[in-house]
Amino acid sequence: MQIDPTPLPGVVVLTPARHGDDRGFFSESWNRRTLREAGLDLPDIVQDNHSMSMRAGTLRGLHYPAPPHAQGKLVRCGRGSPFDVAVDARRGSPTYGQWFGTELSFADGRQLWIPAGFLHGFVTRAPETEVIYKCTAHYDRAADGAVAWDSLGIDWGVRDPVLSEKDRAAPAFADGTSPFASDA
Ligand SMILES: Cc1cn([C@H]2C[C@H](O)[C@@H](COP(=O)(O)OP(=O)(O)O[C@H]3O[C@@H](C)C(=O)[C@@H](O)[C@H]3O)O2)c(=O)[nH]c1=O
């Protein structure tokens, strides 16, 4: 398991080992002990999500479940190569409002760990893109929050994305209004 830091402290890129042979490959996509031994002690995982986006240019985000339902998310790609983005929304954080984005392809198995207190979103680059992510808290519909995808200067590489109604109506990211304290 390779663990690479990003410019946002707490957000890391994980690359699990793959054991290839003439059938294909085998990979432990998540292993608590391996991560702990590598110095990454993640909170308990309680939910695993799987989404399929049929069209290239589909953008889901930017989302956050508000406290006390905030979720850390370990995101990977089942098919395709989405561009995955985390935004630091912890008030008082030195990197508040800053974003980090990276491509998570099925081809290389890279994963993005996004702690609670961050917004999350992704855009698909190919049809039939599958994104799979483990969460550290259960989904609560009433806590579901969204911020406008185009309000943070993120270079998504798409001008007119396919959006849900919720994401089309999401408010802009506004200074000081984040529900997350600095220690979210
Ligand atoms: C997120 C979620 C949604 N749902 C339901 C609510 C709704 O009827 C349907 C679709 O929900 P959404 O439109 O919110 O799905 P989606 O736009 O894919 O939302 C997801 O986007 C990515 C970027 C995230 O980080 C996730 O946490 C989540 O917010 O699924 C659940 O039952 N459980 C869940 O955990």
The ligand as a Tripos MOL2 file, in Angstrom:
@<TRIPOS>MOLECULE
LIG
   35    37     1     0     0
SMALL
NO_CHARGES

@<TRIPOS>ATOM
      1 C1        -25.6180    9.6640   -0.6040 C.3       1 LIG1
      2 C2        -26.8370    8.7370   -0.4240 C.ar      1 LIG1
      3 C3        -27.9530    8.9070   -1.1880 C.ar      1 LIG1
      4 N1        -29.0300    8.1030   -1.0210 N.ar      1 LIG1
      5 C4        -30.2230    8.3110   -1.8780 C.3       1 LIG1
      6 C5        -30.8200    9.7030   -1.8160 C.3       1 LIG1
      7 C6        -31.3630    9.8860   -3.2190 C.3       1 LIG1
      8 O1        -32.6830    9.3320   -3.2900 O.3       1 LIG1
      9 C7        -30.4500    9.0540   -4.0940 C.3       1 LIG1
     10 C8        -29.4240    9.8640   -4.8620 C.3       1 LIG1
     11 O2        -28.7490   10.6980   -3.9300 O.3       1 LIG1
     12 P1        -27.8130   11.8810   -4.4150 P.3       1 LIG1
     13 O3        -28.4630   12.5990   -5.5290 O.co2     1 LIG1
     14 O4        -27.4430   12.6760   -3.2050 O.co2     1 LIG1
     15 O5        -26.5560   11.0750   -4.9610 O.3       1 LIG1
     16 P2        -25.1350   11.6690   -5.3850 P.3       1 LIG1
     17 O6        -25.3380   12.9570   -6.1110 O.co2     1 LIG1
     18 O7        -24.3890   10.6170   -6.0530 O.co2     1 LIG1
     19 O8        -24.5060   12.0400   -3.9720 O.3       1 LIG1
     20 C9        -23.2470   11.5900   -3.5960 C.3       1 LIG1
     21 O9        -22.2760   12.4160   -4.2350 O.3       1 LIG1
     22 C10       -20.9240   12.1660   -3.8720 C.3       1 LIG1
     23 C11       -20.0710   13.2110   -4.5300 C.3       1 LIG1
     24 C12       -20.7180   12.0340   -2.4190 C.2       1 LIG1
     25 O10       -19.6760   12.4000   -1.8780 O.2       1 LIG1
     26 C13       -21.7600   11.3020   -1.6400 C.3       1 LIG1
     27 O11       -21.5970   11.4650   -0.2490 O.3       1 LIG1
     28 C14       -23.1260   11.6940   -2.0730 C.3       1 LIG1
     29 O12       -23.4100   13.0240   -1.6460 O.3       1 LIG1
     30 O13       -29.8140    8.1180   -3.2240 O.3       1 LIG1
     31 C15       -29.0290    7.0940   -0.0790 C.ar      1 LIG1
     32 O14       -30.0330    6.3430    0.0820 O.2       1 LIG1
     33 N2        -27.9100    6.9010    0.6760 N.ar      1 LIG1
     34 C16       -26.8150    7.6930    0.5390 C.ar      1 LIG1
     35 O15       -25.7910    7.4770    1.2610 O.2       1 LIG1
@<TRIPOS>BOND
     1     1     2 1
     2     2     3 ar
     3     2    34 ar
     4     3     4 ar
     5     4     5 1
     6     4    31 ar
     7     5     6 1
     8     5    30 1
     9     6     7 1
    10     7     8 1
    11     7     9 1
    12     9    10 1
    13     9    30 1
    14    10    11 1
    15    11    12 1
    16    12    13 2
    17    12    14 1
    18    12    15 1
    19    15    16 1
    20    16    17 2
    21    16    18 1
    22    16    19 1
    23    19    20 1
    24    20    21 1
    25    20    28 1
    26    21    22 1
    27    22    23 1
    28    22    24 1
    29    24    25 2
    30    24    26 1
    31    26    27 1
    32    26    28 1
    33    28    29 1
    34    31    32 2
    35    31    33 ar
    36    33    34 ar
    37    34    35 2
@<TRIPOS>SUBSTRUCTURE
     1 LIG1         1 GROUP 0 **** ****
